[in-house]
Amino acid sequence: MLDRKALIPVLLALLVFGFARPGDVSAQENTSVEPAAVADDASPETTAESEAAIDYADLKWDMGYTINTLIMFLCAVLVLFMQAGFAMVEVGLNSQKNAVNILFKNIMDLCLGVLLYLFVGYGLMYPGGTDQEKADHSWFKWGSSMVTRDAQLNDDGSWKTPPADADGAPYASNSADFMFQVAFAATAATIVSGAVAGRMKFIGYLVYSVLLTGLVYPMSGYWKWGGGALDQWGFQDFAGSVVVHAVGGFAGLAGALALGPRIGRYTAEGRSVPMPGHNIALTALGVFILWVGWYGFNPGSQLTYDGAVQAEATTYIALTTTISAAAGAIAAMVCSWAKFGKPDITMALNGALAGLVGITANCDRVSELEAIAIGAIAGMLVFTSVLLLDKLRIDDPVGAFPVHGVCGVWGGLATGIFGDIPPDTPIVTRMDFFLVQFKATAIICAWAFVTMLIVFYGLKVVGILRVSPEEEQRGLDITEHGMEAYTLT
């Protein structure tokens, strides 16, 4: 009889390629503009009308497209580099016997994420269409698989496919846009890895990663960034405090609840037993990498960068991001110093990440003093929620839920408290704005938590969620992968 575990990789492959279907994809929407590339098989009349409306050969338009494409690509690389930061943070805060397993999960989050997002997630999150079509399908809409190329020329120098355009304003290439968006999808998936570290089966983790990247994240992403229901309400989440971080944080909480704590983490009487990580230097390196990567995450979400106004806005977003991170680290340090009598570096490091998560939703619409307040409150929240999880005996080895879940929610709410009220929406008063932020944040968090709780408990039922006690104590590197991260040779 075939081992059922051996069939799972085949099922994953079928899931990926089963959703794929041939055909060009219309250019995807984003938070500021809506490019609409002309398909390769567009009629000559349609192509001629598009070229007549926009002079793609104009030097100013050409430079705008070029600048936006290259800067978005660089920002995508920065966000992808955050995968290294997440890996280092998680490796450092866990036992060395699980280092290979952690690194493996992080690389598979990215690799599975790229393919799932290409075939399924991108079409779910950015299906395109008119405003009326989005209003008619505000909770679910499907585009198609793959990415349509733009800026393609015929041999005679005429446009085969003109550059993506947005009512005449230059945007970035569709390829750069996909690269940027898929990096965000991988980030949402990787957040969960830290919450389930040290006790989850590798195959079960792959199943989770496929479902989050291919379905759960893109669906809620459409509700805001794809022009769905929450965007129509006026919900604001500039770079993803809620859409990315809270989704990952609440999915991580679901995983931690389904798995239960690591062996030895709590006594029979419920007393907490510290299980310190094996390499704080790696953790600190990871946080610095994440901080640098955030300059792709937040400033990159401006999406268009050409011209004085866009360039200034992009760098102002970097400023508020930096201020909030610094305030979060200081606040968490002060809290740990006051509570324990000595400053705790792990709290300070998580405080910096908390400040970054908290400012992500509102970095474009708050003042510098408000950025300090948002970061400081995030630092206090992460300290408090780490202690609360410990009291509740919920084992989250790296503080994924406090950093990304709790502070992601804070970022969404802080936008309603401090952020400029958005124009051209049904929102009129500050209270209206806050209530929209509250409702939308609650909906996205509930979606992520409930769906992933079902997934994790489903994995538990079929026996592919948690390793055996013997395997856990020996270490996942040997039992799951047959190798060690550190050797004497």
VEXDREN-2710 file (C-alpha; in Angstrom, 1 decimal):
% VEXDREN-2710
k/r/px/py/pz
1/MET/0.0/0.0/0.0
2/LEU/1.3/3.5/-0.8
3/ASP/2.4/5.7/2.0
4/ARG/-0.2/8.5/2.2
5/LYS/2.6/11.0/2.9
6/ALA/4.2/10.1/-0.4
7/LEU/1.0/11.3/-2.2
8/ILE/1.0/14.7/-0.7
9/PRO/3.7/16.4/-2.9
10/VAL/1.8/15.0/-6.0
11/LEU/-1.5/16.5/-4.6
12/LEU/0.3/19.9/-4.1
13/ALA/1.5/19.9/-7.6
14/LEU/-1.9/19.1/-9.0
15/LEU/-3.4/21.9/-6.8
16/VAL/-0.9/24.4/-8.3
17/PHE/-1.3/23.4/-12.0
18/GLY/-5.0/22.6/-11.7
19/PHE/-5.9/26.2/-11.1
20/ALA/-3.7/27.5/-14.0
21/ARG/-5.4/28.2/-17.3
22/PRO/-3.9/29.8/-20.4
23/GLY/-4.7/33.2/-21.6
24/ASP/-3.4/36.8/-21.1
25/VAL/-4.0/38.7/-17.9
26/SER/-5.2/42.2/-17.8
27/ALA/-2.9/44.5/-15.9
28/GLN/-3.6/44.4/-12.2
29/GLU/-4.9/47.2/-10.1
30/ASN/-3.0/48.8/-7.2
31/THR/-3.6/51.3/-4.4
32/SER/-3.0/54.4/-6.5
33/VAL/-3.5/53.7/-10.2
34/GLU/-5.1/51.2/-12.5
35/PRO/-2.9/50.2/-15.4
36/ALA/-4.7/48.7/-18.4
37/ALA/-2.3/47.0/-20.7
38/VAL/-3.4/46.2/-24.3
39/ALA/-3.5/42.4/-24.9
40/ASP/-1.3/40.9/-27.5
41/ASP/-4.3/39.9/-29.6
42/ALA/-6.0/43.3/-29.3
43/SER/-7.6/44.6/-32.5
44/PRO/-5.7/47.2/-34.6
45/GLU/-8.5/49.7/-33.9
46/THR/-8.2/49.3/-30.1
47/THR/-4.4/49.6/-30.2
48/ALA/-4.6/52.7/-32.5
49/GLU/-7.0/54.4/-30.1
50/SER/-4.8/53.7/-27.1
51/GLU/-1.7/55.0/-28.8
52/ALA/-3.6/58.1/-30.0
53/ALA/-4.8/58.8/-26.5
54/ILE/-1.4/58.5/-24.9
55/ASP/1.9/59.5/-26.5
56/TYR/4.1/56.6/-25.2
57/ALA/7.1/58.0/-27.2
58/ASP/7.0/61.3/-25.2
59/LEU/10.2/61.6/-23.3
60/LYS/8.5/62.6/-20.0
61/TRP/6.1/59.6/-20.2
62/ASP/8.9/57.3/-21.2
63/MET/11.1/58.4/-18.3
64/GLY/8.2/58.1/-15.9
65/TYR/7.5/54.6/-16.9
66/THR/11.2/53.7/-16.7
67/ILE/11.7/55.3/-13.3
68/ASN/8.6/53.7/-11.8
69/THR/9.5/50.2/-13.2
70/LEU/13.1/50.2/-12.0
71/ILE/12.3/51.6/-8.5
72/MET/9.4/49.2/-8.0
73/PHE/11.8/46.4/-9.0
74/LEU/14.4/47.5/-6.5
75/CYS/11.6/47.7/-3.8
76/ALA/10.5/44.2/-4.7
77/VAL/14.0/43.0/-4.2
78/LEU/14.2/44.7/-0.8
79/VAL/10.9/43.0/0.3
80/LEU/12.1/39.6/-1.0
81/PHE/15.3/40.1/1.0
82/MET/13.1/40.3/4.1
83/GLN/12.7/36.5/3.8
84/ALA/16.3/36.3/5.0
85/GLY/15.5/38.6/7.9
86/PHE/12.6/36.4/9.0
87/ALA/14.7/33.3/8.7
88/MET/17.5/34.8/10.9
89/VAL/15.1/36.0/13.5
90/GLU/13.4/32.7/13.8
91/VAL/16.6/30.6/13.7
92/GLY/18.2/32.7/16.4
93/LEU/15.2/32.6/18.8
94/ASN/14.9/28.8/18.6
95/SER/16.9/25.7/19.4
96/GLN/19.8/24.9/17.0
97/LYS/18.4/21.4/16.5
98/ASN/15.6/23.0/14.4
99/ALA/17.6/25.4/12.3
100/VAL/17.5/23.5/9.1
101/ASN/13.8/23.0/9.4
102/ILE/13.3/26.7/9.9
103/LEU/15.4/27.7/6.9
104/PHE/13.7/25.1/4.8
105/LYS/10.2/26.4/5.7
106/ASN/11.3/30.0/4.8
107/ILE/12.7/29.1/1.4
108/MET/9.6/27.0/0.6
109/ASP/7.3/29.9/1.6
110/LEU/8.9/31.9/-1.1
111/CYS/9.1/29.2/-3.8
112/LEU/5.6/27.9/-3.3
113/GLY/4.3/31.4/-2.9
114/VAL/5.7/32.6/-6.2
115/LEU/4.1/29.7/-8.2
116/LEU/0.8/29.8/-6.3
117/TYR/0.5/33.5/-6.6
118/LEU/1.4/33.3/-10.3
119/PHE/-1.3/30.7/-11.1
120/VAL/-4.0/31.6/-8.5
121/GLY/-3.3/34.4/-6.0
122/TYR/-2.6/37.2/-8.5
123/GLY/-5.8/36.6/-10.4
124/LEU/-7.8/36.5/-7.1
125/MET/-6.3/39.6/-5.6
126/TYR/-6.1/41.8/-8.7
127/PRO/-8.8/40.5/-11.2
128/GLY/-9.2/43.9/-12.9
129/GLY/-12.5/45.1/-14.3
130/THR/-14.6/48.3/-14.1
131/ASP/-15.8/49.9/-10.9
132/GLN/-19.3/48.6/-11.6
133/GLU/-18.0/45.1/-12.0
134/LYS/-16.2/45.4/-8.7
135/ALA/-19.3/46.8/-7.0
136/ASP/-21.2/43.8/-8.3
137/HIS/-18.5/41.3/-7.2
138/SER/-17.2/43.1/-4.1
139/TRP/-16.2/40.0/-2.1
140/PHE/-15.0/37.7/-4.8
141/LYS/-13.8/38.1/-8.4
142/TRP/-11.4/36.1/-10.6
143/GLY/-9.1/37.4/-13.3
144/SER/-6.8/34.8/-14.7
145/SER/-3.3/33.3/-14.4
146/MET/0.0/34.6/-15.5
147/VAL/1.3/38.1/-16.2
148/THR/0.8/40.0/-19.4
149/ARG/4.0/41.6/-20.7
150/ASP/3.9/45.3/-21.8
151/ALA/6.2/47.7/-23.6
152/GLN/6.7/45.2/-26.5
153/LEU/7.7/46.4/-29.9
154/ASN/7.2/45.0/-33.4
155/ASP/10.1/44.7/-35.8
156/ASP/9.2/48.0/-37.5
157/GLY/9.3/49.9/-34.2
158/SER/5.5/50.2/-33.7
159/TRP/3.9/49.0/-30.4
160/LYS/3.0/45.3/-30.3
161/THR/1.8/45.8/-26.7
162/PRO/2.0/49.4/-25.5
163/PRO/3.3/50.1/-21.9
164/ALA/0.8/49.8/-19.1
165/ASP/-1.0/53.0/-18.6
166/ALA/-3.4/54.6/-16.0
167/ASP/-5.5/57.2/-17.6
168/GLY/-2.5/58.7/-19.2
169/ALA/-0.1/58.6/-16.2
170/PRO/3.0/56.3/-16.5
171/TYR/3.0/53.4/-14.1
172/ALA/5.5/50.5/-13.8
173/SER/5.7/47.4/-16.0
174/ASN/3.3/44.5/-15.2
175/SER/6.3/42.3/-14.4
176/ALA/7.6/44.7/-11.8
177/ASP/4.2/45.0/-10.3
178/PHE/3.9/41.2/-10.0
179/MET/7.4/41.0/-8.4
180/PHE/6.4/43.6/-5.8
181/GLN/3.0/41.9/-5.0
182/VAL/4.3/38.4/-4.8
183/ALA/7.0/39.5/-2.3
184/PHE/4.1/40.7/0.0
185/ALA/2.4/37.4/-0.4
186/ALA/5.5/35.5/0.7
187/THR/5.9/37.8/3.7
188/ALA/2.4/37.0/4.9
189/ALA/3.1/33.3/4.7
190/THR/6.5/33.4/6.5
191/ILE/5.1/35.2/9.5
192/VAL/3.4/32.0/10.6
193/SER/6.6/30.0/10.6
194/GLY/7.8/31.5/13.8
195/ALA/4.6/30.8/15.7
196/VAL/4.7/27.1/14.9
197/ALA/8.4/26.6/15.1
198/GLY/9.9/23.4/16.7
199/ARG/7.0/21.1/16.5
200/MET/5.2/21.1/13.2
201/LYS/5.6/18.5/10.5
202/PHE/7.2/19.9/7.3
203/ILE/4.6/18.4/5.0
204/GLY/1.8/19.9/7.0
205/TYR/3.6/23.3/6.8
206/LEU/3.7/23.1/3.0
207/VAL/0.0/22.4/2.9
208/TYR/-0.7/25.5/5.1
209/SER/1.7/27.6/2.9
210/VAL/-0.1/26.7/-0.3
211/LEU/-3.5/27.5/1.1
212/LEU/-2.5/30.8/2.7
213/THR/-0.7/32.1/-0.4
214/GLY/-3.1/30.7/-3.0
215/LEU/-6.4/31.6/-1.3
216/VAL/-6.6/33.2/2.1
217/TYR/-4.2/36.1/1.6
218/PRO/-5.3/37.0/-1.9
219/MET/-9.0/36.9/-1.0
220/SER/-8.7/39.5/1.8
221/GLY/-6.2/41.4/-0.3
222/TYR/-8.8/41.8/-3.0
223/TRP/-11.2/43.3/-0.5
224/LYS/-8.8/46.2/0.0
225/TRP/-6.1/46.5/-2.7
226/GLY/-8.0/44.9/-5.5
227/GLY/-10.9/47.4/-5.2
228/GLY/-13.3/45.1/-3.3
229/ALA/-15.8/45.7/-0.6
230/LEU/-13.5/47.2/2.1
231/ASP/-11.9/49.5/-0.4
232/GLN/-15.3/50.7/-1.4
233/TRP/-16.1/51.5/2.2
234/GLY/-13.0/53.7/2.4
235/PHE/-10.8/51.4/4.4
236/GLN/-7.2/52.5/4.5
237/ASP/-4.2/50.2/4.8
238/PHE/-1.3/51.8/2.9
239/ALA/1.2/49.0/2.9
240/GLY/-0.4/46.2/4.9
241/SER/-0.5/46.4/8.7
242/VAL/-3.8/44.5/8.4
243/VAL/-3.8/43.0/4.9
244/VAL/-0.3/41.4/5.3
245/HIS/0.8/41.4/8.9
246/ALA/-2.4/40.9/10.8
247/VAL/-3.3/38.1/8.3
248/GLY/0.0/36.4/9.0
249/GLY/-0.2/37.1/12.8
250/PHE/-3.7/35.6/13.2
251/ALA/-2.9/32.7/11.0
252/GLY/0.1/32.1/13.3
253/LEU/-2.1/32.3/16.4
254/ALA/-4.4/29.6/14.8
255/GLY/-1.4/27.4/14.2
256/ALA/-0.1/27.8/17.8
257/LEU/-3.5/27.0/19.3
258/ALA/-3.9/23.8/17.1
259/LEU/-0.3/22.6/17.8
260/GLY/-0.1/23.3/21.5
261/PRO/3.1/24.4/23.3
262/ARG/6.5/22.8/22.9
263/ILE/7.4/19.9/25.2
264/GLY/8.7/21.4/28.4
265/ARG/7.5/24.9/27.8
266/TYR/5.1/24.8/30.7
267/THR/5.0/22.7/33.8
268/ALA/2.0/20.6/34.8
269/GLU/1.1/23.4/37.2
270/GLY/1.1/25.9/34.4
271/ARG/4.4/27.6/35.3
272/SER/6.3/29.1/32.3
273/VAL/9.7/27.6/31.6
274/PRO/11.9/29.8/29.5
275/MET/13.3/28.2/26.3
276/PRO/15.8/30.8/25.1
277/GLY/17.1/30.9/21.6
278/HIS/20.5/29.6/20.7
279/ASN/21.9/32.7/18.8
280/ILE/20.8/36.2/19.7
281/ALA/23.3/37.6/17.2
282/LEU/21.4/36.0/14.3
283/THR/18.2/37.4/15.7
284/ALA/19.6/40.9/15.8
285/LEU/21.0/40.5/12.3
286/GLY/17.5/39.4/11.1
287/VAL/15.8/42.5/12.7
288/PHE/18.3/44.8/11.0
289/ILE/17.6/43.1/7.6
290/LEU/13.9/43.4/8.2
291/TRP/14.2/47.1/9.0
292/VAL/16.2/47.7/5.8
293/GLY/13.7/45.6/3.8
294/TRP/10.9/47.7/5.2
295/TYR/12.1/50.6/3.0
296/GLY/11.0/48.5/0.1
297/PHE/7.8/47.5/1.9
298/ASN/6.5/51.0/2.9
299/PRO/8.0/53.5/0.5
300/GLY/7.7/51.1/-2.3
301/SER/3.9/51.0/-1.7
302/GLN/3.7/54.6/-3.0
303/LEU/3.8/52.7/-6.4
304/THR/4.7/55.7/-8.5
305/TYR/7.8/57.6/-7.8
306/ASP/8.5/59.9/-10.8
307/GLY/8.2/63.7/-10.3
308/ALA/8.9/65.9/-7.3
309/VAL/5.6/65.3/-5.5
310/GLN/5.9/61.5/-5.7
311/ALA/9.6/61.5/-4.8
312/GLU/9.0/63.6/-1.7
313/ALA/6.0/61.5/-0.6
314/THR/8.1/58.3/-1.0
315/THR/10.9/59.6/1.2
316/TYR/8.5/61.0/3.8
317/ILE/7.0/57.5/4.1
318/ALA/10.6/56.3/4.8
319/LEU/10.9/59.0/7.5
320/THR/7.7/58.1/9.4
321/THR/8.7/54.4/9.1
322/THR/12.1/55.0/10.7
323/ILE/10.7/57.2/13.5
324/SER/8.1/54.6/14.4
325/ALA/10.6/51.7/14.5
326/ALA/12.9/53.7/16.8
327/ALA/10.1/54.6/19.1
328/GLY/8.9/51.0/19.3
329/ALA/12.3/49.6/20.2
330/ILE/12.8/52.2/23.0
331/ALA/9.3/51.7/24.4
332/ALA/9.7/47.9/24.6
333/MET/13.1/48.3/26.1
334/VAL/11.8/50.6/28.8
335/CYS/8.9/48.2/29.6
336/SER/11.2/45.2/29.9
337/TRP/13.6/47.3/32.1
338/ALA/10.8/48.4/34.4
339/LYS/9.3/44.9/34.6
340/PHE/12.5/42.7/34.9
341/GLY/15.0/45.1/36.4
342/LYS/17.3/44.7/33.3
343/PRO/16.7/45.6/29.7
344/ASP/15.8/42.7/27.4
345/ILE/17.3/42.8/23.9
346/THR/14.8/40.4/22.5
347/MET/12.0/42.7/23.7
348/ALA/13.7/45.7/22.1
349/LEU/14.2/43.9/18.8
350/ASN/10.6/42.9/18.7
351/GLY/9.7/46.4/19.7
352/ALA/11.4/47.7/16.6
353/LEU/9.4/45.3/14.5
354/ALA/6.3/46.3/16.3
355/GLY/6.8/49.9/15.4
356/LEU/7.4/49.0/11.8
357/VAL/4.2/46.9/11.7
358/GLY/2.1/49.6/13.4
359/ILE/3.2/52.4/11.0
360/THR/2.8/50.3/7.8
361/ALA/-1.0/51.1/7.4
362/ASN/-0.6/54.9/7.9
363/CYS/2.9/55.9/7.0
364/ASP/1.6/58.1/4.2
365/ARG/-0.9/60.0/6.3
366/VAL/0.4/60.8/9.8
367/SER/2.8/63.5/11.1
368/GLU/6.2/62.8/12.6
369/LEU/4.9/63.2/16.2
370/GLU/2.0/60.8/15.4
371/ALA/4.5/58.3/14.0
372/ILE/6.4/58.4/17.3
373/ALA/3.2/57.8/19.2
374/ILE/2.2/54.9/17.0
375/GLY/5.6/53.3/17.3
376/ALA/5.8/53.8/21.1
377/ILE/2.3/52.3/21.7
378/ALA/3.2/49.4/19.4
379/GLY/6.3/48.8/21.5
380/MET/4.2/48.7/24.7
381/LEU/1.6/46.5/23.0
382/VAL/4.1/43.9/21.9
383/PHE/5.6/43.7/25.4
384/THR/2.2/43.3/27.0
385/SER/0.9/40.8/24.6
386/VAL/4.1/38.6/24.9
387/LEU/3.4/38.4/28.6
388/LEU/-0.3/37.7/28.1
389/LEU/0.3/34.8/25.7
390/ASP/2.6/33.3/28.3
391/LYS/-0.1/33.6/30.9
392/LEU/-2.5/31.9/28.6
393/ARG/0.0/29.1/27.9
394/ILE/0.0/29.9/24.2
395/ASP/3.5/29.0/22.9
396/ASP/4.7/31.5/20.2
397/PRO/8.5/31.1/20.1
398/VAL/9.3/34.3/18.3
399/GLY/6.4/36.5/19.3
400/ALA/4.8/36.4/15.8
401/PHE/1.3/37.1/17.0
402/PRO/2.3/40.0/19.3
403/VAL/4.4/41.6/16.6
404/HIS/2.3/41.0/13.5
405/GLY/-1.2/40.2/14.8
406/VAL/-1.6/42.6/17.7
407/CYS/0.4/45.5/16.2
408/GLY/-1.1/44.9/12.8
409/VAL/-4.5/45.5/14.4
410/TRP/-3.1/48.5/16.1
411/GLY/-1.8/49.9/12.8
412/GLY/-5.3/49.6/11.3
413/LEU/-7.0/51.3/14.2
414/ALA/-4.2/53.9/14.5
415/THR/-5.0/54.9/11.0
416/GLY/-8.5/55.8/12.0
417/ILE/-7.3/57.7/15.1
418/PHE/-4.4/59.7/13.6
419/GLY/-4.5/59.4/9.8
420/ASP/-5.8/62.0/7.4
421/ILE/-9.4/61.2/6.4
422/PRO/-9.3/59.9/2.9
423/PRO/-11.1/62.0/0.2
424/ASP/-13.4/60.6/-2.4
425/THR/-14.9/58.0/-0.1
426/PRO/-18.2/57.7/1.9
427/ILE/-16.3/58.7/5.0
428/VAL/-17.2/62.1/6.5
429/THR/-16.3/62.3/10.1
430/ARG/-13.4/61.1/12.3
431/MET/-15.7/58.6/14.0
432/ASP/-16.9/57.3/10.6
433/PHE/-13.3/56.8/9.7
434/PHE/-12.5/54.9/12.9
435/LEU/-15.5/52.7/12.6
436/VAL/-14.6/51.8/9.0
437/GLN/-11.1/50.9/10.1
438/PHE/-12.4/48.9/13.0
439/LYS/-14.9/46.9/11.0
440/ALA/-12.6/46.2/8.1
441/THR/-9.7/45.2/10.4
442/ALA/-12.0/42.8/12.3
443/ILE/-13.3/41.2/9.1
444/ILE/-9.8/40.6/7.7
445/CYS/-8.5/39.2/11.0
446/ALA/-11.5/37.0/11.5
447/TRP/-11.2/35.7/8.0
448/ALA/-7.5/34.7/8.5
449/PHE/-8.0/33.2/11.9
450/VAL/-11.1/31.1/11.2
451/THR/-10.0/29.8/7.8
452/MET/-6.5/28.9/9.1
453/LEU/-7.9/27.4/12.3
454/ILE/-9.9/25.0/10.1
455/VAL/-6.8/24.2/8.0
456/PHE/-4.6/23.5/11.0
457/TYR/-7.2/21.4/12.8
458/GLY/-7.8/19.6/9.5
459/LEU/-4.1/18.8/9.3
460/LYS/-4.3/17.5/12.9
461/VAL/-7.2/15.2/12.1
462/VAL/-5.4/13.6/9.2
463/GLY/-2.2/13.2/11.3
464/ILE/0.2/15.6/9.5
465/LEU/0.2/18.5/11.9
466/ARG/2.6/17.8/14.8
467/VAL/5.7/15.6/15.0
468/SER/5.9/12.9/17.7
469/PRO/7.3/13.7/21.2
470/GLU/10.4/11.7/20.4
471/GLU/11.0/13.5/17.1
472/GLU/10.5/16.9/18.7
473/GLN/13.0/16.2/21.5
474/ARG/15.6/14.9/19.1
475/GLY/15.1/17.9/16.8
476/LEU/13.3/18.5/13.5
477/ASP/16.6/18.8/11.6
478/ILE/17.4/15.1/12.0
479/THR/13.9/13.6/12.1
480/GLU/12.4/15.7/9.3
481/HIS/15.4/16.3/7.0
482/GLY/18.2/14.0/8.1
483/MET/20.8/16.6/8.5
484/GLU/22.2/19.1/11.1
485/ALA/22.7/22.9/10.7
486/TYR/26.0/22.9/12.7
487/THR/28.7/20.3/12.4
488/LEU/32.3/20.0/13.5
489/THR/33.6/19.5/9.9
END
